[in-house]
Amino acid sequence: MTARIAGNDYRSLTPPALGAWTPSLRVSVVIPAYGDQEKLDLALAGLAVQTYPAALTEVIVVDNGSSPPLRLPELRPEGTSLIVCPIPGRAHARNAGLSAATGDVIHWLDSDVVLDRRSVEAHMRWHHAAPYLAVTGYLRFTPARLPAPEVVAAADDLAKLFEPAEPHAWLVDLVERTDGLTANPHRAFSLHVGGATSVNAELLAAAGPMDTDLILGQDTEMGYRLAQAGAVFVPEPLSRAFHLGPTMRMRGKAPIDRVSHAFVADRIPSYRWLRSHPSRQWKVPYLEVVVEPGGRTGREGPGYSYDEVRATVDAVLAGTLPDVAVTLTGPWDRIGTEGRAPLKDPDLDLVLIRGHYAHEARVRFVDEASVTSAVTSVPSEDSRQPRAGGTAAPYRLRLPAGWVPGDDTLARLLDLAGDDGYGLVSVLLAEGGQDGDGGAAGGPGAGSERMIVAARLERAAAFGRAAIVLEEGEDLDDAVEDTFGVIWVDGETYGFASEARPIVGRRGAHRARIEAEAQVARLTRENERLRGQVTKWRDEAGRWRKSAVELRREVGTLRKELAAARKVVQYGLLSSVKRAITRRR
């Protein structure tokens, strides 16, 4: 049984200790090189003394048009070959080496990197534990003078030759702040760097070779495609190496980023900060929506309805997520010419759909049989031959035609899947009996007592991983649940409806925003006016309270005076009575 890793938590694996195991997998070390014969000699000297068995190792040096041509030194691994790739560029050279490689694992190595003698073994013990790993060693960048190849081969510790050296700072920081890449598994692909990284060959075949259209950033872009194919990325501190001199990025990060970001933005949807434009389209969309036929409640049998498809597609394209593409699967090849009676054409709805979206760049028409997995790109017949980079979107939504998402529905579903790391978000749209009261023929749950109409948001990486670990007879969704997790949500809660909604155009949205801003301004002014009124009333209330206090004081004084007067009157009256009594006597 293939080991199952949840997310990018490779810690569930227990690789054997160095020197205490028996390997069986073959490794192909691919070294693209251009000039610098002296550094290449040192890289091969380091490979010549690796602890991993020489019988299981082949080394392919790719001369990328050096002048004078490169040569193989005497001190090199036994199974070393030299091939020539005249097309300039490291991506072309790597692809040439990949085409010639025969190993179970491909180990990328730059020609100016010298490996510690245990480095290849440290990589390979992981690949024996699971067949879908990308392992990266730790590089240190040394300014030391170059020793002789014999000195490198004889050294028991390369640090004695190359220290002091600087660490690969950004890599170390990435690993430390993500708890070894386990805390943020969806950005782990950034670990894929070509200086000293190894990848399972079948996994690499599924992802495809280097993108030769890129000027810079080829390693990261390949890492993204490896992630979509199901890769787990492992940082291996026991694999140590020294880079002979600084990297290009260390010499100037800002200009490198400027060039790299201009290209990788089109190809790596996960780098959301590079896609801040509110409406433009990209080579690889963040979300692919596959609109499937026969999904609305009560619809009889599978098939496309022009009105249903238009309601769904228009709502998808008009939502708050512009980074989206739509795929319509169907028998588009059977559509013929208009003929003499177009209104009687049994495929009229198909004709209308294709005609309506024929010139919409975000909509493509695909034969039903070609959409079989969550990953758009598929390996070529000879998977080791170079081909264009894959175009897999990180997410795919399978949505029955006729079901209409709200303005923010797609963005909310993606937030749910992204924040909690789910591999599959199933959206319950409707359920009912088999007699048509809410069912959909051929939908999920067909053949059971109750029919379910559902949309499915699939993470490409999760389905790529699930396909690798799937056991015979096991449902693919169960494998997804084990590795990434599955959740059901209610469609109405997330804004799905079974009827078309009015589409608000950009100008209408602009006007609505302007009106809203004006309304906010009016309410702000009214709020300030009321605040001023409240302040005035508070001041007035304070004056009234002060007057009330003074009035209470005056009343108290009057009461005292009245009491005193009463006493005087009472005393005078009593004295008069006494005098009157005295006279009578």
C-alpha positions as CSV (number, residue, x, y, z in Angstrom):
1,M,0.0,0.0,0.0
2,T,1.3,3.4,-1.0
3,A,1.9,5.7,2.0
4,R,-0.7,8.4,2.4
5,I,0.5,11.9,3.4
6,A,-2.1,14.5,4.5
7,G,-1.4,17.9,3.0
8,N,2.4,18.3,3.1
9,D,3.0,16.6,6.4
10,Y,5.8,14.3,5.3
11,R,6.6,13.7,9.0
12,S,4.2,10.7,8.9
13,L,6.9,8.9,7.0
14,T,9.9,7.3,8.7
15,P,12.9,7.2,6.3
16,P,15.7,4.8,7.2
17,A,18.9,6.0,8.9
18,L,21.8,6.8,6.7
19,G,24.0,3.8,6.2
20,A,21.5,1.4,7.7
21,W,19.3,0.3,4.8
22,T,19.5,-1.4,1.4
23,P,18.4,0.9,-1.5
24,S,16.9,-0.4,-4.8
25,L,15.8,2.7,-6.8
26,R,18.0,4.1,-9.5
27,V,18.8,7.8,-9.6
28,S,19.7,10.0,-12.6
29,V,21.7,13.1,-11.7
30,V,21.1,15.7,-14.4
31,I,23.7,18.5,-14.6
32,P,23.2,21.3,-17.1
33,A,26.5,23.2,-17.6
34,Y,27.7,26.1,-19.6
35,G,31.5,26.8,-19.3
36,D,33.2,26.7,-15.9
37,Q,35.0,23.4,-16.5
38,E,36.8,23.8,-13.1
39,K,33.6,24.0,-11.1
40,L,32.1,21.1,-13.1
41,D,35.2,19.0,-12.2
42,L,34.5,19.7,-8.5
43,A,30.8,18.8,-8.8
44,L,31.7,15.5,-10.4
45,A,34.4,14.9,-7.8
46,G,31.8,15.2,-5.1
47,L,29.5,12.8,-6.9
48,A,32.3,10.3,-7.3
49,V,32.4,9.6,-3.6
50,Q,28.7,9.4,-2.7
51,T,27.6,6.8,-0.3
52,Y,24.6,5.9,-2.5
53,P,25.6,2.8,-4.6
54,A,27.3,3.6,-7.9
55,A,25.5,0.8,-9.6
56,L,22.2,2.6,-8.9
57,T,23.5,6.0,-10.1
58,E,23.8,7.6,-13.5
59,V,25.1,11.1,-14.1
60,I,24.2,13.0,-17.2
61,V,26.2,16.2,-17.9
62,V,24.5,18.4,-20.5
63,D,26.9,20.8,-22.3
64,N,24.7,23.8,-23.2
65,G,26.8,25.1,-26.0
66,S,30.1,25.8,-24.1
67,S,33.1,27.1,-26.0
68,P,35.5,25.4,-25.7
69,P,33.3,22.3,-25.3
70,L,33.1,20.7,-21.9
71,R,34.9,17.4,-21.2
72,L,34.5,14.7,-18.6
73,P,37.4,14.6,-16.0
74,E,39.0,11.5,-14.9
75,L,37.6,11.9,-11.4
76,R,33.9,11.2,-11.9
77,P,31.3,8.6,-11.1
78,E,31.4,5.4,-13.2
79,G,28.1,5.9,-14.9
80,T,28.7,9.4,-16.2
81,S,27.8,10.5,-19.7
82,L,28.1,13.8,-21.6
83,I,25.5,15.0,-24.1
84,V,25.2,18.3,-26.0
85,C,22.2,20.6,-26.1
86,P,23.0,23.4,-28.6
87,I,19.8,25.4,-27.7
88,P,20.8,28.0,-25.2
89,G,19.0,28.1,-21.8
90,R,19.1,26.0,-18.7
91,A,15.5,24.8,-19.3
92,H,16.4,23.3,-22.7
93,A,19.5,21.7,-21.2
94,R,17.6,20.1,-18.3
95,N,15.0,18.8,-20.7
96,A,17.7,17.3,-22.8
97,G,19.1,15.5,-19.8
98,L,15.6,14.4,-18.7
99,S,15.1,12.8,-22.1
100,A,18.2,10.8,-21.7
101,A,17.6,9.8,-18.0
102,T,16.6,6.3,-17.1
103,G,16.4,6.5,-13.3
104,D,13.5,6.1,-11.0
105,V,14.4,9.4,-9.5
106,I,15.6,12.6,-11.2
107,H,18.2,14.6,-9.2
108,W,18.7,18.1,-10.5
109,L,22.2,19.5,-9.8
110,D,23.8,22.7,-10.9
111,S,27.3,22.4,-12.3
112,D,28.7,24.7,-9.6
113,V,27.3,22.8,-6.6
114,V,29.4,20.3,-4.7
115,L,27.5,17.7,-2.7
116,D,28.4,16.3,0.7
117,R,29.2,12.6,0.3
118,R,26.0,11.5,2.0
119,S,23.7,13.9,0.1
120,V,22.3,11.6,-2.6
121,E,21.6,8.9,0.0
122,A,19.8,11.4,2.2
123,H,17.5,12.2,-0.7
124,M,17.0,8.7,-1.9
125,R,15.9,7.3,1.5
126,W,12.8,9.5,1.2
127,H,12.0,8.3,-2.3
128,H,12.0,4.7,-1.1
129,A,9.3,5.7,1.5
130,A,6.8,7.3,-1.0
131,P,6.7,7.6,-4.8
132,Y,5.5,11.2,-5.0
133,L,8.1,13.3,-3.2
134,A,10.3,16.3,-4.2
135,V,13.3,16.5,-1.8
136,T,15.5,19.5,-1.5
137,G,18.9,19.7,0.2
138,Y,20.4,22.7,2.0
139,L,22.8,24.8,0.1
140,R,25.5,27.1,1.5
141,F,27.2,29.7,-0.7
142,T,30.9,29.9,-0.4
143,P,33.4,32.5,-1.6
144,A,36.3,30.1,-0.9
145,R,39.1,29.5,-3.4
146,L,38.5,26.4,-5.4
147,P,40.4,23.3,-4.3
148,A,41.6,20.5,-6.5
149,P,39.1,17.8,-7.3
150,E,41.2,15.2,-5.5
151,V,41.0,17.3,-2.3
152,V,37.2,17.4,-2.6
153,A,37.0,13.7,-3.1
154,A,39.3,13.0,-0.1
155,A,37.5,15.4,2.3
156,D,35.5,13.9,5.2
157,D,33.8,17.2,5.8
158,L,33.4,19.8,3.0
159,A,33.0,22.5,5.6
160,K,36.7,22.4,6.2
161,L,37.2,23.4,2.6
162,F,34.4,25.9,2.0
163,E,33.4,27.6,5.3
164,P,32.7,30.3,6.1
165,A,29.7,30.3,3.9
166,E,26.2,31.9,3.8
167,P,23.1,29.8,4.1
168,H,20.3,29.8,1.5
169,A,18.5,32.4,3.6
170,W,15.1,32.6,1.9
171,L,14.9,28.7,1.9
172,V,15.8,28.5,5.6
173,D,13.3,31.2,6.4
174,L,10.5,29.5,4.4
175,V,11.1,26.2,6.2
176,E,11.3,27.7,9.7
177,R,8.2,29.9,9.4
178,T,6.1,27.1,8.0
179,D,7.1,24.4,10.6
180,G,9.1,22.5,7.9
181,L,6.5,23.3,5.2
182,T,3.7,21.6,7.1
183,A,1.9,24.7,8.3
184,N,1.3,26.2,4.8
185,P,1.2,23.2,2.5
186,H,-0.2,25.0,-0.5
187,R,2.9,27.1,-0.9
188,A,5.4,24.3,-0.3
189,F,6.2,24.1,-4.0
190,S,8.4,27.2,-3.6
191,L,10.9,24.8,-2.1
192,H,11.6,23.3,-5.6
193,V,15.0,24.8,-6.6
194,G,17.2,23.3,-9.2
195,G,20.5,23.5,-7.3
196,A,20.0,20.3,-5.4
197,T,16.5,18.9,-5.7
198,S,15.3,15.3,-6.5
199,V,11.9,14.3,-7.9
200,N,10.3,10.9,-8.5
201,A,10.5,10.4,-12.3
202,E,6.9,9.3,-12.7
203,L,5.7,12.3,-10.8
204,L,7.9,14.5,-13.0
205,A,6.4,12.8,-16.1
206,A,2.9,13.7,-14.9
207,A,3.9,17.3,-14.3
208,G,5.9,17.8,-17.5
209,P,9.4,19.1,-18.1
210,M,10.8,22.6,-17.8
211,D,8.9,25.4,-19.4
212,T,11.3,26.7,-22.1
213,D,9.3,29.9,-22.6
214,L,10.4,31.2,-19.3
215,I,13.4,33.4,-18.9
216,L,13.7,33.0,-15.1
217,G,11.6,31.2,-12.5
218,Q,11.6,27.8,-14.2
219,D,12.2,25.9,-11.0
220,T,9.3,27.5,-9.1
221,E,7.0,27.1,-12.1
222,M,7.9,23.4,-12.3
223,G,7.4,23.1,-8.5
224,Y,3.8,24.5,-9.0
225,R,3.1,21.8,-11.6
226,L,4.6,19.1,-9.4
227,A,2.2,20.2,-6.6
228,Q,-0.8,19.9,-8.9
229,A,0.3,16.4,-9.8
230,G,0.3,15.5,-6.1
231,A,3.8,16.1,-4.9
232,V,4.9,16.4,-1.3
233,F,7.9,18.7,-0.7
234,V,10.5,17.6,1.8
235,P,13.4,19.8,3.1
236,E,16.3,17.5,4.0
237,P,18.9,19.0,6.3
238,L,21.1,15.9,6.1
239,S,21.6,16.7,2.4
240,R,24.2,19.4,2.5
241,A,26.0,21.1,-0.4
242,F,28.2,24.1,-1.2
243,H,27.4,26.4,-4.1
244,L,30.7,27.8,-5.5
245,G,30.0,31.5,-5.4
246,P,26.9,33.6,-4.9
247,T,23.6,33.0,-6.7
248,M,22.3,35.4,-9.3
249,R,19.5,36.4,-6.8
250,M,22.1,37.1,-4.1
251,R,23.9,39.5,-6.5
252,G,20.6,41.5,-7.1
253,K,17.2,40.4,-5.9
254,A,15.1,43.3,-7.2
255,P,16.0,43.0,-10.9
256,I,15.6,39.2,-10.8
257,D,12.2,39.5,-9.2
258,R,11.2,42.1,-11.8
259,V,12.0,39.7,-14.7
260,S,10.7,36.5,-12.9
261,H,7.4,38.0,-11.8
262,A,6.6,39.2,-15.3
263,F,6.4,35.6,-16.5
264,V,5.4,33.4,-13.5
265,A,2.3,35.6,-12.8
266,D,0.8,34.0,-16.0
267,R,1.7,30.5,-14.9
268,I,1.4,30.3,-11.1
269,P,-2.2,31.2,-9.9
270,S,-1.2,30.6,-6.3
271,Y,0.8,33.8,-6.4
272,R,-2.3,35.9,-5.9
273,W,-0.4,39.1,-5.2
274,L,1.0,39.1,-8.7
275,R,-2.6,39.1,-10.1
276,S,-4.0,42.3,-8.7
277,H,-5.5,43.5,-11.9
278,P,-9.3,43.4,-11.6
279,S,-10.2,42.0,-15.0
280,R,-7.3,40.7,-17.1
281,Q,-6.9,37.0,-18.0
282,W,-4.0,34.7,-17.4
283,K,-2.5,31.7,-19.1
284,V,-3.3,29.4,-16.2
285,P,-6.6,30.5,-14.5
286,Y,-7.2,30.1,-10.8
287,L,-10.4,28.3,-11.3
288,E,-11.7,26.2,-14.2
289,V,-15.5,25.7,-14.3
290,V,-16.6,22.7,-16.2
291,V,-20.2,23.1,-17.1
292,E,-21.9,19.7,-17.4
293,P,-25.1,18.8,-19.2
294,G,-28.5,17.8,-17.7
295,G,-28.3,19.3,-14.3
296,R,-31.3,21.4,-13.6
297,T,-34.1,20.1,-11.4
298,G,-36.6,18.1,-13.4
299,R,-34.6,18.0,-16.6
300,E,-35.2,14.7,-18.5
301,G,-32.0,13.0,-19.4
302,P,-28.5,14.3,-20.1
303,G,-28.0,17.0,-22.7
304,Y,-27.3,20.7,-23.1
305,S,-30.0,23.4,-23.1
306,Y,-28.8,26.7,-24.6
307,D,-30.8,28.7,-22.1
308,E,-29.5,26.7,-19.2
309,V,-25.9,26.9,-20.3
310,R,-26.1,30.6,-21.0
311,A,-27.6,31.2,-17.6
312,T,-24.7,29.3,-15.9
313,V,-21.8,30.5,-18.0
314,D,-22.8,34.2,-18.0
315,A,-23.1,34.2,-14.2
316,V,-19.7,32.5,-13.9
317,L,-18.0,35.1,-16.1
318,A,-19.8,38.0,-14.4
319,G,-18.9,37.1,-10.9
320,T,-16.4,38.8,-8.5
321,L,-13.7,36.2,-9.5
322,P,-12.3,37.3,-12.9
323,D,-9.5,34.7,-12.8
324,V,-11.7,32.0,-14.2
325,A,-12.1,29.9,-17.4
326,V,-15.1,27.8,-18.5
327,T,-14.9,24.4,-20.2
328,L,-17.9,23.1,-22.0
329,T,-17.7,19.3,-22.6
330,G,-19.9,17.8,-25.3
331,P,-20.2,16.2,-28.7
332,W,-19.1,19.4,-30.5
333,D,-17.6,17.4,-33.4
334,R,-21.0,16.2,-34.5
335,I,-22.3,19.7,-35.2
336,G,-22.7,20.1,-39.0
337,T,-23.5,23.0,-41.3
338,E,-26.7,25.0,-41.0
339,G,-28.6,23.2,-43.7
340,R,-32.0,24.1,-45.1
341,A,-34.0,23.9,-41.9
342,P,-31.9,25.0,-38.9
343,L,-34.9,25.2,-36.6
344,K,-35.4,21.5,-37.1
345,D,-31.8,20.6,-36.4
346,P,-31.7,18.0,-33.5
347,D,-28.5,19.6,-32.4
348,L,-29.8,23.2,-32.5
349,D,-28.9,23.9,-28.8
350,L,-25.4,22.7,-29.3
351,V,-25.1,25.0,-32.4
352,L,-26.4,28.0,-30.4
353,I,-24.1,27.4,-27.5
354,R,-21.0,27.1,-29.7
355,G,-22.0,30.0,-31.8
356,H,-22.7,32.2,-28.7
357,Y,-19.4,31.6,-27.1
358,A,-17.2,30.9,-30.1
359,H,-15.3,34.2,-29.7
360,E,-15.2,34.3,-25.9
361,A,-11.6,33.6,-24.9
362,R,-12.5,32.4,-21.5
363,V,-14.7,29.6,-22.8
364,R,-13.4,26.5,-24.6
365,F,-15.2,23.5,-26.1
366,V,-13.8,20.1,-25.2
367,D,-14.8,16.6,-26.3
368,E,-16.5,14.8,-23.4
369,A,-13.9,12.0,-23.3
370,S,-10.9,14.3,-22.8
371,V,-11.9,15.6,-19.4
372,T,-11.3,12.7,-17.0
373,S,-9.4,14.2,-14.0
374,A,-9.0,17.3,-11.9
375,V,-5.7,18.1,-13.7
376,T,-6.1,19.6,-17.1
377,S,-2.6,18.7,-18.4
378,V,-1.9,15.1,-19.2
379,P,1.5,13.4,-20.0
380,S,2.4,12.9,-23.6
381,E,2.9,9.4,-25.0
382,D,6.6,9.6,-24.3
383,S,6.5,11.3,-20.9
384,R,10.2,11.9,-20.9
385,Q,10.1,14.0,-24.0
386,P,10.0,17.8,-23.6
387,R,6.6,19.4,-24.1
388,A,4.9,22.6,-23.2
389,G,4.4,23.4,-19.6
390,G,1.2,22.0,-18.1
391,T,-1.8,24.3,-17.7
392,A,-3.5,22.8,-14.7
393,A,-5.6,25.3,-12.7
394,P,-5.3,24.7,-9.0
395,Y,-9.1,24.4,-8.7
396,R,-11.8,22.9,-10.9
397,L,-15.6,23.4,-10.3
398,R,-17.9,20.8,-11.9
399,L,-21.2,22.6,-12.2
400,P,-24.5,21.2,-13.8
401,A,-25.9,23.5,-16.5
402,G,-28.8,25.6,-15.4
403,W,-27.5,26.2,-11.9
404,V,-26.5,29.8,-11.4
405,P,-23.9,31.0,-8.9
406,G,-24.3,34.3,-7.2
407,D,-21.9,37.2,-7.7
408,D,-19.5,36.2,-4.9
409,T,-20.4,32.4,-4.8
410,L,-17.2,31.2,-6.5
411,A,-14.9,33.4,-4.5
412,R,-16.6,32.2,-1.2
413,L,-16.2,28.5,-2.2
414,L,-12.5,29.0,-3.0
415,D,-12.0,30.8,0.3
416,L,-13.5,27.8,2.1
417,A,-11.4,25.3,0.3
418,G,-8.2,27.4,0.6
419,D,-8.5,28.4,4.2
420,D,-9.3,24.9,5.5
421,G,-7.3,23.0,2.9
422,Y,-10.1,20.8,1.6
423,G,-9.4,18.6,-1.4
424,L,-13.1,18.5,-2.4
425,V,-16.0,20.8,-1.5
426,S,-19.3,19.1,-2.6
427,V,-22.2,21.5,-3.0
428,L,-25.7,20.2,-2.5
429,L,-27.9,21.9,-5.1
430,A,-31.1,19.7,-5.0
431,E,-32.3,16.3,-4.1
432,G,-35.4,14.3,-4.7
433,G,-36.8,11.0,-6.0
434,Q,-36.1,9.2,-9.2
435,D,-39.4,10.2,-10.8
436,G,-38.1,13.7,-11.6
437,D,-39.0,15.7,-8.6
438,G,-35.7,17.3,-8.1
439,G,-33.4,14.6,-9.5
440,A,-31.0,14.7,-12.3
441,A,-30.4,11.6,-14.5
442,G,-26.8,10.5,-14.3
443,G,-25.9,12.8,-11.5
444,P,-24.3,11.8,-8.2
445,G,-26.4,9.3,-6.4
446,A,-27.9,7.8,-9.6
447,G,-29.4,4.3,-8.9
448,S,-30.2,5.1,-5.3
449,E,-33.6,5.9,-3.8
450,R,-33.0,9.6,-3.8
451,M,-31.3,11.5,-6.6
452,I,-28.8,14.3,-5.7
453,V,-27.8,17.2,-7.9
454,A,-24.4,18.5,-6.7
455,A,-21.5,20.8,-7.8
456,R,-18.0,19.7,-7.0
457,L,-15.0,22.1,-6.3
458,E,-11.9,19.9,-6.7
459,R,-8.4,20.8,-5.8
460,A,-6.0,19.6,-8.5
461,A,-3.3,18.7,-6.0
462,A,-5.6,16.6,-4.0
463,F,-6.9,14.6,-6.9
464,G,-3.3,14.2,-8.2
465,R,-2.3,12.8,-4.9
466,A,-5.3,10.6,-4.6
467,A,-4.7,9.1,-8.0
468,I,-1.2,8.0,-6.9
469,V,-2.2,6.4,-3.6
470,L,-5.6,5.0,-4.8
471,E,-6.0,1.3,-4.0
472,E,-7.8,-1.1,-6.4
473,G,-11.6,-0.9,-6.0
474,E,-11.3,2.3,-3.8
475,D,-13.4,5.4,-4.6
476,L,-11.2,8.3,-5.6
477,D,-13.1,10.7,-3.3
478,D,-12.2,8.5,-0.3
479,A,-8.5,8.8,-1.1
480,V,-9.0,12.6,-1.4
481,E,-10.7,12.6,2.0
482,D,-7.7,10.8,3.5
483,T,-5.1,13.1,2.1
484,F,-6.8,16.6,2.0
485,G,-10.3,16.3,3.4
486,V,-13.9,16.5,2.0
487,I,-16.8,18.7,3.1
488,W,-20.5,19.1,2.0
489,V,-22.1,22.5,1.9
490,D,-25.6,23.8,1.1
491,G,-25.9,25.4,-2.3
492,E,-28.5,28.0,-1.3
493,T,-26.3,29.1,1.5
494,Y,-23.5,29.8,-0.9
495,G,-25.8,31.7,-3.4
496,F,-26.7,29.1,-6.0
497,A,-30.0,29.4,-7.7
498,S,-31.9,27.4,-10.4
499,E,-33.0,30.4,-12.4
500,A,-31.0,33.0,-14.3
501,R,-30.4,36.4,-12.6
502,P,-30.0,39.7,-14.3
503,I,-26.3,40.4,-15.1
504,V,-25.0,43.7,-13.9
505,G,-22.6,45.1,-16.5
506,R,-19.4,46.9,-15.7
507,R,-20.9,50.3,-16.3
508,G,-23.9,49.4,-14.2
509,A,-21.6,48.2,-11.4
510,H,-19.6,51.4,-11.8
511,R,-22.7,53.6,-11.5
512,A,-23.9,51.5,-8.5
513,R,-20.5,52.1,-6.9
514,I,-20.6,55.8,-7.6
515,E,-24.1,56.0,-6.2
516,A,-23.1,54.0,-3.2
517,E,-20.1,56.3,-2.6
518,A,-22.4,59.3,-2.9
519,Q,-24.8,57.8,-0.5
520,V,-22.0,57.1,1.9
521,A,-20.9,60.7,1.6
522,R,-24.5,61.9,2.3
523,L,-24.8,59.6,5.3
524,T,-21.5,60.8,6.6
525,R,-22.5,64.4,6.4
526,E,-25.8,63.6,8.0
527,N,-24.0,61.7,10.7
528,E,-21.7,64.7,11.4
529,R,-24.8,67.0,11.5
530,L,-26.5,64.7,14.0
531,R,-23.3,64.5,16.0
532,G,-23.3,68.3,16.1
533,Q,-26.9,68.4,17.1
534,V,-26.3,65.8,19.9
535,T,-23.4,68.0,21.1
536,K,-25.7,71.0,21.1
537,W,-28.3,69.1,23.0
538,R,-25.8,67.9,25.5
539,D,-24.6,71.4,26.1
540,E,-28.2,72.6,26.5
541,A,-28.9,69.7,28.9
542,G,-25.9,70.7,30.9
543,R,-27.2,74.3,31.2
544,W,-30.6,73.0,32.3
545,R,-28.9,70.8,34.9
546,K,-27.0,73.8,36.2
547,S,-30.2,75.9,36.3
548,A,-32.0,73.0,38.1
549,V,-29.3,72.9,40.7
550,E,-29.5,76.6,41.3
551,L,-33.3,76.5,41.4
552,R,-33.1,73.7,44.0
553,R,-30.8,75.8,46.1
554,E,-33.2,78.8,45.9
555,V,-36.1,76.6,46.8
556,G,-34.2,75.3,49.8
557,T,-33.4,78.9,50.9
558,L,-37.1,79.9,50.6
559,R,-38.1,76.9,52.5
560,K,-35.8,77.8,55.3
561,E,-37.1,81.4,55.3
562,L,-40.7,80.2,55.3
563,A,-40.0,77.9,58.2
564,A,-38.4,80.8,60.1
565,A,-41.4,83.1,59.3
566,R,-43.8,80.4,60.5
567,K,-41.9,80.2,63.8
568,V,-42.1,84.0,64.2
569,V,-45.8,84.0,63.5
570,Q,-46.5,81.1,65.8
571,Y,-44.5,82.8,68.6
572,G,-46.2,86.1,68.1
573,L,-49.7,84.5,68.2
574,L,-48.8,82.6,71.3
575,S,-47.6,85.8,73.0
576,S,-50.9,87.6,72.1
577,V,-53.0,84.8,73.5
578,K,-51.1,84.8,76.7
579,R,-51.5,88.6,77.1
580,A,-55.3,88.3,76.5
581,I,-55.6,85.7,79.2
582,T,-53.6,87.8,81.6
583,R,-56.0,90.8,81.1
584,R,-59.1,88.8,81.7
585,R,-57.8,87.7,85.0
